[in-house]
């Protein structure tokens, strides 16, 4: 029987340390300070990481039937607990009902009744030791899809005042460690500001799963309105410029250095990518922009691996601490590259790799997944 619960104190689900996005979140406690938590093994954590990465969400019935389909993978010796919001509060674990307690390996149909959104809380534990290994929070927002809420953005709340009376409105908010926070705290006012979309067309078995979500969580790349990411789609020059411009503006907030306005007359101001392309080009010398793209930007043309390397070199080579040795890279097809020094720059920096057969394939198009892998490395190298 489903049980409707009012959370009086901070949920045990929120008693965990903040961490890097994409990792699972394992509570340090079970909510009873006098009893030490049950230990867990490396195998437990590895299983939990894999299990969480293989969760699948289907939003195809969300708008038409107010139904959300959640598919949980099955792992012998482990179990899932699924809870979801009821009532008017969204994503803070205040009023919820338990929807599932079992081994997984099945799909659950969750009713969506709040037009503001619905929080879903997942727990994954060792069935024998009962040790909770992962706690994850997601919210379905109408018209936006399912979003993952990282721990640093999660808050709890209480309807119970100091005298033990249940009120109609929230009495206090708590942070992830259970400490009371002010209602004007940015975590309350700007609730779920770090949330990011969960894509519907791939899971943790995809080779680029972690880098795609990492780049998404940084705000540099986005999916499509249908909640798909399409990792195998080739990327256009315009799409690459949109991602690259977000990264550059974040890493170099003081601004760009070059005025390249109007150098490509074929790019109309009405084109959706005009602003992003202009931003990206402003981080490279005009002669480099012309050398890479010619006399036309051709926004809808698929960008090549060679051009990606050339853009990265052009925008970074003159930045402090980023000059590096050229050469020393000998791909079997390097003679086909228009920008061999750029390829060498990117390979030496660890941004991009060749193929197992010893080639680089400079003229090949590049997929959205490959771009994610490259730009995560670029972003990380600029974080120091």
Buried (B, 14 or more C-beta within 10 A) or exposed (E): EEEEBEBEEBBBBBBBEBEEBBBBBBBEBBBEEEEEBEEBEEEBBEBBBBBBBBBBBBBEEBEEEBBBBBBBBBBEEBBBBBBBBBEEBBBBBBBBBBBBEBBBEEEBEBBBEBEEBBBBBBBBBBBEBEBBBBBBBBBBBBEBBBBBBBBBBBBBBBBBEEEEEEEEEBBBBBBBBBEEBEEEEEBBEEBBEBBBBBBBBBBBEBEBBBBBBBBBBBEBBBBEEEBBBBBEBBBBBBBBBBBBBBBBBEBBEEEBEBEBEEBBEEBEEEBEBBEBBBBBBBBBBEEBBEBBBEEEBBBEBBBBBBBBBBBBBBBBBBEEEBEEEBEEBEBEBBEBBBBBBBBBBBBBBEBBEBEEEEBBBBEBBBBBBBBBBBBBBBBEBBEE
